[in-house]
Amino acid sequence: MYDFAAIGAWLEFAVRWTHVITAIAWIGSSFYFIALDLGLHRDRNLASGADGEEWQVHGGGFYHIQKYLIAPEKMPDDLVWFKWEAYSTWLTGFALLILVYYLGAEFYLVDPAIADLAGWQAILISVGSLGFGWLAYDRICKSKFGDDNTRLMLALYVILVGIAYFYTHVFSGRAAMLHLGAFTATIMSANVFFIIMPNQRIVVADLKAGRVPDAKYGKIAKQRSTHNNYLTLPVIFMMLSNHYPLAFATDWTWLIASLVFLMGVTIRHYFNTVHSRKGNPTWTWLATAVLFLIVMWLSTAPMFRNDEPEEATGAAVRFARAEGFAEVHDIVLGRCSMCHAAEPAWEGLLWPPKGVRLETENQIARQARAIYLQAGLGHAMPPANLSFIEPAERAKIVAWYEAATSRDDG
Protein backbone atom coordinates (compact mmCIF):
# COMPACT_ATOMS: atom_id res chain seq x y z
CA MET A 1 0.00 0.00 0.00
CA TYR A 2 1.33 3.41 -0.94
CA ASP A 3 2.06 5.77 1.91
CA PHE A 4 0.28 8.84 0.60
CA ALA A 5 1.47 11.02 3.48
CA ALA A 6 5.11 10.23 2.65
CA ILE A 7 4.48 10.75 -1.06
CA GLY A 8 2.84 14.07 -0.29
CA ALA A 9 5.79 15.10 1.89
CA TRP A 10 8.27 14.27 -0.88
CA LEU A 11 6.13 16.07 -3.45
CA GLU A 12 6.06 19.11 -1.19
CA PHE A 13 9.84 18.89 -0.78
CA ALA A 14 10.36 18.66 -4.55
CA VAL A 15 8.12 21.64 -5.25
CA ARG A 16 9.73 23.65 -2.44
CA TRP A 17 13.19 22.83 -3.83
CA THR A 18 12.15 23.94 -7.31
CA HIS A 19 10.57 27.08 -5.87
CA VAL A 20 13.78 28.02 -4.06
CA ILE A 21 15.88 27.35 -7.18
CA THR A 22 13.71 29.52 -9.43
CA ALA A 23 13.49 32.23 -6.74
CA ILE A 24 17.28 32.34 -6.52
CA ALA A 25 17.46 32.75 -10.30
CA TRP A 26 14.86 35.53 -10.32
CA ILE A 27 16.16 37.44 -7.32
CA GLY A 28 19.74 37.02 -8.46
CA SER A 29 19.13 38.46 -11.92
CA SER A 30 16.92 41.22 -10.49
CA PHE A 31 19.52 42.33 -7.96
CA TYR A 32 22.28 42.13 -10.56
CA PHE A 33 20.52 44.29 -13.12
CA ILE A 34 19.43 46.87 -10.55
CA ALA A 35 23.01 47.14 -9.30
CA LEU A 36 24.31 47.27 -12.88
CA ASP A 37 21.89 50.00 -13.92
CA LEU A 38 22.70 52.12 -10.87
CA GLY A 39 26.44 51.63 -11.28
CA LEU A 40 26.75 52.53 -14.98
CA HIS A 41 29.15 55.34 -15.85
CA ARG A 42 26.96 57.84 -17.63
CA ASP A 43 29.50 60.66 -17.74
CA ARG A 44 31.28 59.31 -20.80
CA ASN A 45 30.60 60.31 -24.39
CA LEU A 46 30.43 56.83 -25.88
CA ALA A 47 30.96 56.45 -29.63
CA SER A 48 28.32 53.71 -29.68
CA GLY A 49 25.66 56.14 -28.47
CA ALA A 50 25.01 54.06 -25.35
CA ASP A 51 23.68 55.76 -22.23
CA GLY A 52 26.35 54.25 -19.98
CA GLU A 53 28.91 51.51 -19.59
CA GLU A 54 30.67 49.44 -16.96
CA TRP A 55 33.61 47.06 -16.90
CA GLN A 56 33.32 44.00 -14.69
CA VAL A 57 35.51 41.02 -13.88
CA HIS A 58 34.22 37.58 -12.95
CA GLY A 59 35.23 33.99 -13.43
CA GLY A 60 38.63 34.82 -14.84
CA GLY A 61 37.30 37.07 -17.60
CA PHE A 62 36.42 40.70 -18.24
CA TYR A 63 33.01 41.98 -19.34
CA HIS A 64 32.31 45.27 -21.09
CA ILE A 65 28.64 46.15 -20.62
CA GLN A 66 26.78 49.01 -22.27
CA LYS A 67 23.19 50.12 -21.83
CA TYR A 68 21.11 51.81 -24.52
CA LEU A 69 18.13 53.84 -23.42
CA ILE A 70 16.21 52.84 -26.54
CA ALA A 71 18.28 50.41 -28.63
CA PRO A 72 21.49 50.17 -30.66
CA GLU A 73 21.47 51.07 -34.33
CA LYS A 74 20.71 47.49 -35.27
CA MET A 75 18.47 45.27 -33.19
CA PRO A 76 20.29 42.00 -32.35
CA ASP A 77 18.66 38.72 -33.39
CA ASP A 78 19.75 36.84 -30.26
CA LEU A 79 18.20 39.13 -27.64
CA VAL A 80 18.01 37.42 -24.23
CA TRP A 81 14.80 37.94 -22.24
CA PHE A 82 14.68 37.54 -18.46
CA LYS A 83 11.16 36.39 -17.69
CA TRP A 84 10.89 32.67 -17.00
CA GLU A 85 12.58 33.04 -13.62
CA ALA A 86 9.72 35.22 -12.40
CA TYR A 87 6.99 33.05 -13.92
CA SER A 88 8.46 29.81 -12.59
CA THR A 89 8.89 31.26 -9.11
CA TRP A 90 5.24 32.25 -8.88
CA LEU A 91 3.93 28.99 -10.38
CA THR A 92 5.96 26.80 -8.02
CA GLY A 93 5.06 29.05 -5.11
CA PHE A 94 1.35 28.74 -5.85
CA ALA A 95 1.74 24.97 -6.25
CA LEU A 96 3.32 24.88 -2.80
CA LEU A 97 0.47 26.99 -1.44
CA ILE A 98 -1.96 24.38 -2.76
CA LEU A 99 -0.01 21.40 -1.38
CA VAL A 100 0.53 22.81 2.11
CA TYR A 101 -2.24 25.29 2.84
CA TYR A 102 -5.11 24.32 0.56
CA LEU A 103 -4.90 20.53 0.88
CA GLY A 104 -4.02 20.96 4.55
CA ALA A 105 -6.42 23.83 5.20
CA GLU A 106 -7.83 22.36 8.41
CA PHE A 107 -4.34 22.02 9.88
CA TYR A 108 -2.38 25.00 8.55
CA LEU A 109 -4.74 27.56 7.04
CA VAL A 110 -7.68 27.73 9.45
CA ASP A 111 -7.41 28.57 13.12
CA PRO A 112 -10.86 28.46 14.80
CA ALA A 113 -9.55 30.75 17.55
CA ILE A 114 -9.12 33.47 14.92
CA ALA A 115 -11.91 32.77 12.43
CA ASP A 116 -14.08 29.64 12.42
CA LEU A 117 -14.01 29.08 8.67
CA ALA A 118 -14.59 25.98 6.62
CA GLY A 119 -11.59 24.92 4.55
CA TRP A 120 -13.21 25.88 1.25
CA GLN A 121 -14.10 29.32 2.61
CA ALA A 122 -10.51 29.99 3.63
CA ILE A 123 -9.25 28.83 0.23
CA LEU A 124 -11.64 31.17 -1.59
CA ILE A 125 -10.50 34.07 0.58
CA SER A 126 -6.90 33.16 -0.19
CA VAL A 127 -7.32 33.01 -3.96
CA GLY A 128 -9.60 36.04 -4.03
CA SER A 129 -7.20 38.16 -1.99
CA LEU A 130 -4.29 37.40 -4.30
CA GLY A 131 -6.31 38.46 -7.34
CA PHE A 132 -7.68 41.52 -5.58
CA GLY A 133 -4.18 42.58 -4.55
CA TRP A 134 -2.92 42.74 -8.11
CA LEU A 135 -6.00 44.46 -9.52
CA ALA A 136 -6.03 47.13 -6.80
CA TYR A 137 -2.30 47.76 -7.04
CA ASP A 138 -2.35 47.96 -10.84
CA ARG A 139 -5.31 50.33 -10.83
CA ILE A 140 -3.60 52.68 -8.38
CA CYS A 141 -0.34 52.65 -10.35
CA LYS A 142 -2.17 53.54 -13.57
CA SER A 143 -4.18 56.34 -11.98
CA LYS A 144 -3.06 59.97 -11.69
CA PHE A 145 -2.31 59.22 -8.05
CA GLY A 146 0.48 56.93 -9.24
CA ASP A 147 2.26 59.70 -11.15
CA ASP A 148 4.04 60.72 -7.95
CA ASN A 149 6.33 57.79 -7.05
CA THR A 150 6.87 58.86 -3.44
CA ARG A 151 3.15 59.29 -2.82
CA LEU A 152 2.50 55.98 -4.57
CA MET A 153 5.02 54.08 -2.45
CA LEU A 154 3.54 55.47 0.78
CA ALA A 155 0.04 54.48 -0.32
CA LEU A 156 1.21 50.98 -1.22
CA TYR A 157 2.79 50.62 2.21
CA VAL A 158 -0.48 51.57 3.89
CA ILE A 159 -2.26 48.95 1.76
CA LEU A 160 0.25 46.27 2.73
CA VAL A 161 -0.22 47.10 6.43
CA GLY A 162 -3.98 46.81 5.97
CA ILE A 163 -3.66 43.47 4.21
CA ALA A 164 -1.36 42.21 6.97
CA TYR A 165 -3.99 43.13 9.56
CA PHE A 166 -6.69 41.44 7.49
CA TYR A 167 -4.78 38.19 7.04
CA THR A 168 -3.98 37.89 10.76
CA HIS A 169 -7.69 38.18 11.54
CA VAL A 170 -8.72 35.52 9.01
CA PHE A 171 -6.00 32.85 8.87
CA SER A 172 -3.70 31.12 11.33
CA GLY A 173 -0.61 33.16 12.21
CA ARG A 174 1.64 30.97 10.10
CA ALA A 175 -0.69 31.16 7.10
CA ALA A 176 -1.22 34.90 7.53
CA MET A 177 2.49 35.70 7.25
CA LEU A 178 2.93 33.31 4.35
CA HIS A 179 -0.06 34.79 2.53
CA LEU A 180 1.30 38.28 2.93
CA GLY A 181 4.42 37.07 1.16
CA ALA A 182 2.31 35.42 -1.55
CA PHE A 183 0.21 38.58 -1.89
CA THR A 184 3.34 40.65 -2.46
CA ALA A 185 5.02 38.07 -4.70
CA THR A 186 1.89 37.90 -6.86
CA ILE A 187 2.12 41.65 -7.44
CA MET A 188 5.80 41.31 -8.31
CA SER A 189 5.27 38.44 -10.76
CA ALA A 190 2.26 40.13 -12.34
CA ASN A 191 4.39 43.25 -12.80
CA VAL A 192 6.72 41.19 -14.97
CA PHE A 193 3.97 39.31 -16.85
CA PHE A 194 1.43 42.10 -17.42
CA ILE A 195 3.55 45.27 -17.50
CA ILE A 196 7.31 44.93 -17.86
CA MET A 197 7.45 42.24 -20.56
CA PRO A 198 4.57 43.61 -22.72
CA ASN A 199 6.12 47.08 -22.62
CA GLN A 200 9.47 45.67 -23.67
CA ARG A 201 7.82 43.83 -26.57
CA ILE A 202 6.16 47.06 -27.75
CA VAL A 203 9.51 48.84 -27.77
CA VAL A 204 11.22 45.99 -29.64
CA ALA A 205 8.41 45.80 -32.21
CA ASP A 206 8.60 49.57 -32.82
CA LEU A 207 12.35 49.43 -33.30
CA LYS A 208 12.15 46.53 -35.74
CA ALA A 209 9.46 48.38 -37.69
CA GLY A 210 11.57 51.54 -37.86
CA ARG A 211 9.33 53.52 -35.50
CA VAL A 212 10.51 55.63 -32.57
CA PRO A 213 9.27 53.95 -29.37
CA ASP A 214 7.27 55.97 -26.88
CA ALA A 215 9.44 56.64 -23.84
CA LYS A 216 6.46 56.08 -21.51
CA TYR A 217 6.75 52.31 -21.87
CA GLY A 218 10.26 52.29 -20.47
CA LYS A 219 9.27 54.67 -17.69
CA ILE A 220 6.36 52.47 -16.60
CA ALA A 221 8.48 49.31 -16.70
CA LYS A 222 11.19 51.01 -14.64
CA GLN A 223 8.62 52.05 -12.01
CA ARG A 224 7.33 48.50 -11.60
CA SER A 225 10.87 47.10 -11.57
CA THR A 226 11.76 49.51 -8.77
CA HIS A 227 8.74 48.34 -6.75
CA ASN A 228 9.88 44.75 -7.19
CA ASN A 229 13.35 45.69 -6.03
CA TYR A 230 12.11 47.10 -2.73
CA LEU A 231 9.61 44.30 -2.11
CA THR A 232 11.98 41.38 -2.61
CA LEU A 233 13.60 41.26 0.84
CA PRO A 234 10.32 41.42 2.80
CA VAL A 235 8.92 38.61 0.64
CA ILE A 236 11.92 36.41 1.51
CA PHE A 237 11.30 37.11 5.21
CA MET A 238 7.62 36.15 4.87
CA MET A 239 8.49 32.90 3.10
CA LEU A 240 11.01 31.94 5.79
CA SER A 241 8.73 32.98 8.64
CA ASN A 242 6.79 29.69 8.76
CA HIS A 243 9.89 28.11 10.31
CA TYR A 244 10.00 30.69 13.12
CA PRO A 245 6.98 31.02 15.42
CA LEU A 246 8.56 34.12 16.90
CA ALA A 247 7.52 35.83 13.68
CA PHE A 248 3.99 34.48 13.29
CA ALA A 249 2.68 33.12 16.60
CA THR A 250 2.08 36.39 18.41
CA ASP A 251 -0.75 38.89 18.78
CA TRP A 252 1.33 41.43 16.84
CA THR A 253 2.08 39.46 13.68
CA TRP A 254 0.57 42.14 11.44
CA LEU A 255 2.73 44.83 13.05
CA ILE A 256 5.85 42.69 12.77
CA ALA A 257 5.14 42.24 9.07
CA SER A 258 4.66 45.99 8.68
CA LEU A 259 8.07 46.67 10.21
CA VAL A 260 9.67 44.02 8.01
CA PHE A 261 8.55 45.96 4.94
CA LEU A 262 10.30 49.03 6.34
CA MET A 263 13.46 47.01 6.95
CA GLY A 264 13.36 45.92 3.32
CA VAL A 265 13.30 49.58 2.30
CA THR A 266 16.20 50.61 4.53
CA ILE A 267 18.42 47.72 3.41
CA ARG A 268 17.70 48.22 -0.29
CA HIS A 269 18.19 52.00 0.08
CA TYR A 270 21.71 51.38 1.35
CA PHE A 271 22.72 49.09 -1.50
CA ASN A 272 20.98 51.16 -4.17
CA THR A 273 22.74 54.30 -2.93
CA VAL A 274 26.15 52.64 -2.83
CA HIS A 275 25.70 51.05 -6.26
CA SER A 276 24.76 54.41 -7.75
CA ARG A 277 27.87 56.01 -6.14
CA LYS A 278 25.77 58.55 -4.25
CA GLY A 279 27.26 57.99 -0.85
CA ASN A 280 27.48 55.47 1.97
CA PRO A 281 24.30 55.84 4.09
CA THR A 282 25.38 53.67 7.01
CA TRP A 283 22.51 55.13 9.06
CA THR A 284 20.25 52.66 7.26
CA TRP A 285 21.90 49.78 9.13
CA LEU A 286 21.21 51.47 12.46
CA ALA A 287 17.61 52.07 11.40
CA THR A 288 17.29 48.42 10.34
CA ALA A 289 18.77 47.22 13.65
CA VAL A 290 16.35 49.39 15.64
CA LEU A 291 13.39 48.09 13.62
CA PHE A 292 14.56 44.51 14.16
CA LEU A 293 14.88 45.06 17.91
CA ILE A 294 11.30 46.32 17.94
CA VAL A 295 10.25 43.21 16.03
CA MET A 296 12.04 41.03 18.58
CA TRP A 297 10.26 42.80 21.43
CA LEU A 298 6.85 42.52 19.78
CA SER A 299 7.38 38.81 19.19
CA THR A 300 7.44 38.11 22.91
CA ALA A 301 4.81 40.55 24.16
CA PRO A 302 2.92 38.30 24.71
CA MET A 303 4.26 35.14 23.10
CA PHE A 304 1.46 32.85 22.01
CA ARG A 305 -2.31 32.80 21.82
CA ASN A 306 -3.94 30.89 24.68
CA ASP A 307 -7.53 31.01 23.48
CA GLU A 308 -7.51 27.82 21.43
CA PRO A 309 -10.93 26.11 21.36
CA GLU A 310 -11.11 22.95 23.44
CA GLU A 311 -13.18 21.00 20.92
CA ALA A 312 -11.36 19.53 17.93
CA THR A 313 -12.87 20.41 14.58
CA GLY A 314 -12.73 19.11 11.03
CA ALA A 315 -10.15 16.46 10.16
CA ALA A 316 -8.76 16.52 13.70
CA VAL A 317 -11.92 14.78 14.91
CA ARG A 318 -11.15 11.74 12.75
CA PHE A 319 -7.70 11.36 14.28
CA ALA A 320 -8.97 11.89 17.82
CA ARG A 321 -11.56 9.12 17.35
CA ALA A 322 -9.27 6.69 15.54
CA GLU A 323 -8.20 3.43 17.11
CA GLY A 324 -5.03 3.79 19.15
CA PHE A 325 -5.37 7.52 19.83
CA ALA A 326 -5.46 7.07 23.60
CA GLU A 327 -2.10 5.31 23.54
CA VAL A 328 -0.60 7.86 21.13
CA HIS A 329 -1.92 10.66 23.33
CA ASP A 330 -0.02 9.22 26.30
CA ILE A 331 3.12 8.69 24.20
CA VAL A 332 3.11 12.27 22.97
CA LEU A 333 2.51 13.64 26.47
CA GLY A 334 5.40 11.58 27.78
CA ARG A 335 7.88 12.04 24.95
CA CYS A 336 7.02 15.35 23.28
CA SER A 337 5.06 17.67 25.53
CA MET A 338 7.96 18.67 27.75
CA CYS A 339 9.11 20.82 24.80
CA HIS A 340 5.89 21.33 22.88
CA ALA A 341 4.07 23.20 25.63
CA ALA A 342 3.02 26.76 26.31
CA GLU A 343 5.74 26.79 28.97
CA PRO A 344 8.32 24.17 27.95
CA ALA A 345 9.88 22.20 30.78
CA TRP A 346 13.05 21.49 28.81
CA GLU A 347 15.87 23.71 29.99
CA GLY A 348 16.78 26.45 27.54
CA LEU A 349 13.46 26.47 25.69
CA LEU A 350 11.40 29.59 26.20
CA TRP A 351 8.65 28.65 23.71
CA PRO A 352 7.49 25.49 21.90
CA PRO A 353 9.54 24.67 18.78
CA LYS A 354 7.86 26.10 15.65
CA GLY A 355 4.98 27.20 17.87
CA VAL A 356 3.62 23.62 18.00
CA ARG A 357 1.92 22.77 21.29
CA LEU A 358 1.05 19.14 22.10
CA GLU A 359 -0.69 19.33 25.48
CA THR A 360 -4.35 18.61 24.68
CA GLU A 361 -6.16 16.03 22.58
CA ASN A 362 -7.17 18.76 20.15
CA GLN A 363 -3.58 19.94 19.68
CA ILE A 364 -2.26 16.42 19.18
CA ALA A 365 -5.02 15.51 16.71
CA ARG A 366 -4.42 18.69 14.70
CA GLN A 367 -0.74 17.77 14.35
CA ALA A 368 -1.43 14.14 13.36
CA ARG A 369 0.35 14.25 10.00
CA ALA A 370 3.44 15.97 11.41
CA ILE A 371 3.63 13.55 14.34
CA TYR A 372 3.29 10.60 11.97
CA LEU A 373 5.98 11.80 9.55
CA GLN A 374 8.49 13.07 12.09
CA ALA A 375 8.08 10.74 15.05
CA GLY A 376 6.42 7.66 13.54
CA LEU A 377 7.60 7.09 10.00
CA GLY A 378 10.76 9.13 10.50
CA HIS A 379 13.00 9.63 13.50
CA ALA A 380 13.44 13.40 13.31
CA MET A 381 11.52 13.83 16.54
CA PRO A 382 12.43 13.90 19.35
CA PRO A 383 15.77 15.44 18.30
CA ALA A 384 18.54 12.91 18.89
CA ASN A 385 15.80 10.88 20.63
CA LEU A 386 16.44 12.88 23.80
CA SER A 387 13.21 11.65 25.40
CA PHE A 388 14.07 8.01 24.55
CA ILE A 389 10.98 7.14 22.52
CA GLU A 390 10.88 3.37 21.92
CA PRO A 391 10.53 1.66 18.50
CA ALA A 392 7.28 0.12 19.72
CA GLU A 393 5.93 3.58 20.50
CA ARG A 394 6.82 4.80 17.03
CA ALA A 395 5.02 1.78 15.62
CA LYS A 396 1.89 2.70 17.58
CA ILE A 397 1.98 6.20 16.11
CA VAL A 398 2.18 4.71 12.61
CA ALA A 399 -0.65 2.26 13.31
CA TRP A 400 -2.87 5.05 14.70
CA TYR A 401 -2.31 7.32 11.72
CA GLU A 402 -2.89 4.54 9.20
CA ALA A 403 -6.05 3.48 11.03
CA ALA A 404 -7.41 7.02 10.86
CA THR A 405 -6.57 7.55 7.20
CA SER A 406 -7.74 4.10 6.06
CA ARG A 407 -11.08 4.59 7.82
CA ASP A 408 -11.36 8.00 6.17
CA ASP A 409 -10.65 6.48 2.73
CA GLY A 410 -13.19 3.79 3.30
Secondary structure as UniProt FT lines:
FT   HELIX           4..39
FT   TURN            47..48
FT   STRAND          52..58
FT   TURN            59..60
FT   STRAND          61..67
FT   HELIX           84..97
FT   HELIX           98..102
FT   TURN            103..104
FT   HELIX           105..109
FT   TURN            112..114
FT   HELIX           119..142
FT   HELIX           144..147
FT   HELIX           149..168
FT   TURN            169..170
FT   HELIX           173..190
FT   HELIX           191..196
FT   HELIX           197..208
FT   TURN            209..210
FT   HELIX           215..240
FT   HELIX           241..243
FT   HELIX           245..248
FT   TURN            251..252
FT   HELIX           253..275
FT   TURN            276..277
FT   HELIX           283..299
FT   HELIX           315..321
FT   TURN            323..324
FT   HELIX           325..335
FT   TURN            336..339
FT   TURN            347..348
FT   HELIX           353..355
FT   HELIX           361..366
FT   HELIX           368..371
FT   HELIX           372..377
FT   HELIX           383..385
FT   TURN            386..387
FT   HELIX           391..409
//
